[in-house]
Amino acid sequence: MTTMLRPGDSDYDSELAGFQTAVSRRPDVIVAATSAADVVEAVRYAGEHDLPVAVHSTGHGVGIPFEGGVLVTTQRMTGIRIDAGIARVDAGVRWGAVIEAAAEHGLAPLSGSFPGVGVVGYTLGGGFSLLGRKYGLAADQVTAIEVVTADGELRRATPDTEKDLFWALRGGRDNFGIVTALEFRLVPVTRLYGGSLQFGTASLATVIRAWRDWAAEMPREMTSSLAMVPMPDLPVVPEPLRGQHVAQIRIAYLGDAAEGERLVAPLRAAAETLGDTLAEIPFTESGKIANEPPIPHGYRADNATVSELNDTMLDAILEHAGPDAPAPTVVLLDLLGGALSDAPEHPGVGWDREARFTVRALSVVDHVAIPEIRAAHGKLFDALKPWSTGKLLTFVYGETGADEEASKVYSPADLRRLTGIKAAVDPANRFRLTHNVEPARDAG
Ligand SMILES: Cc1cc2nc3c(=O)[nH]c(=O)nc-3n(C[C@H](O)[C@H](O)[C@H](O)COP(=O)(O)OP(=O)(O)OC[C@H]3O[C@@H](n4cnc5c(N)ncnc54)[C@H](O)[C@@H]3O)c2cc1C
């Protein structure tokens, strides 16, 4: 019998808990799914009671707040199987578990900076991997998706069956159903040269320019991001980082350590480093590269993809999100290009293959109110607008205007196709408690 929780039940709040703590969701019913059959039952229940349905895995990417409806939680669906270089994972699996399982086969998944993130949510958002410039998006490696659609049917979408659904899910996410299992190719990686270089406030402006110039010369074996992180002036932060606005350059290089050392030499020479963790490491330790804190908290984030990072843009980033910014903001600059710009055989939707960098801004909401953060992020992204080519839904976190997102994320042609598919598979818009793609009004 499927476990259903209602407000007032003792486990209701703990079942809703996740990494993001600043988005309120109060469903009428939580279905704690343990299998695809439970998900089918939940979606059929929602249909019978005319309720909207949402899905929650780890809570890293929680989007809009809501009240009412049915929320399906997937964290108990943790099966993993690896066969002939293909991983099959159930809906609640996190990357850390796949990294460990794949390593036993001499393989790695296209996982990202943080092993605690959920495989399904990450992959349906495109999936920007530590190995992305060499192997492309995680979504490009997907071979099959099992999904419960609004009619309560469990379907299998592949490049050959349910082709529209296969396309729409990889970018359109939970607008089209609740995924119960994913199958995707692994890549032959066991070790890499990686880690981070850290620099202090005084070198911030120099280092971001040095990284931008350096990035232009890198082969696709090099995936790299630069994080600007305001470190609090508190005893919990170790010296010498305490109180510094740190520039953290993240490196994941697929090649031998000697060549890695040669490639990063200009970065090491750019300014005095406060920290340097670069070394050859097994892929199972790839979470140490970014070393992101595993503690749940409230945050709000937005992003833009951009065609370049010129000096005007870097000045704007420093002005609106640097040491003197009104709301403390973590900025992440990701180098795109390489295989992330290649056209895969079976592309998904909502990822800009022409963009050269992403600019992401994230602020913790515990000390600064959300309207102030939205205003501060708004100023930053307004300043970048002349070079902005779009935005990535997967890096939009916390409260945003739900309706405004779809038109900014998808091209008009893609949005038309998405709304048409939505009208075919979810005409009642049962899956609307998300950045919603509405069903086309003029369909059939
Ligand atoms: C610390 C941190 C590091 C990150 N690093 C990276 C990175 O390196 N690369 C990258 O690309 N992204 C990264 N992300 C973004 C992350 O991939 C997205 O936030 C993703 O949506 C998280 O999925 P989740 O299942 O863990 O979270 P959840 O909040 O549980 O789910 C988020 C969304 O995923 C979708 N989803 C989840 N499960 C299902 C399902 N079964 N069926 C249908 N839809 C589903 C839904 O749209 C849901 O709203 C990071 C996020 C954080 C907070």
The ligand as an ORCA input file, in Angstrom:
! r2SCAN-3c Opt
* xyz 0 1
  C      24.807     22.627     -4.799
  C      24.297     22.425     -6.203
  C      25.163     22.012     -7.197
  C      24.702     21.816     -8.502
  N      25.596     21.452     -9.463
  C      25.157     21.292    -10.733
  C      26.077     20.957    -11.777
  O      27.282     20.812    -11.551
  N      25.579     20.806    -13.038
  C      24.241     20.961    -13.310
  O      23.842     20.791    -14.471
  N      23.370     21.255    -12.347
  C      23.795     21.446    -11.076
  N      22.915     21.808    -10.117
  C      21.520     22.039    -10.515
  C      20.704     20.747    -10.377
  O      21.055     19.863    -11.410
  C      19.218     21.105    -10.489
  O      18.875     21.937     -9.422
  C      18.349     19.863    -10.496
  O      17.030     20.254    -10.823
  C      18.348     19.182     -9.155
  O      17.572     18.011     -9.219
  P      17.195     17.229     -7.883
  O      16.363     16.094     -8.270
  O      18.445     17.015     -7.114
  O      16.345     18.316     -7.060
  P      14.777     18.446     -6.793
  O      14.634     19.825     -6.214
  O      14.248     17.326     -6.012
  O      14.137     18.434     -8.225
  C      14.313     19.564     -9.046
  C      13.506     19.440    -10.311
  O      13.977     18.336    -11.070
  C      12.899     17.761    -11.778
  N      12.728     16.371    -11.325
  C      13.298     15.768    -10.266
  N      12.912     14.469    -10.214
  C      12.057     14.283    -11.251
  C      11.322     13.173    -11.740
  N      11.372     11.971    -11.142
  N      10.554     13.343    -12.835
  C      10.466     14.526    -13.468
  N      11.161     15.621    -13.051
  C      11.952     15.492    -11.966
  C      11.688     18.580    -11.464
  O      11.593     19.624    -12.418
  C      12.030     19.139    -10.104
  O      11.315     20.318     -9.800
  C      23.345     22.028     -8.816
  C      22.464     22.438     -7.810
  C      22.923     22.655     -6.525
  C      21.966     23.155     -5.480
*
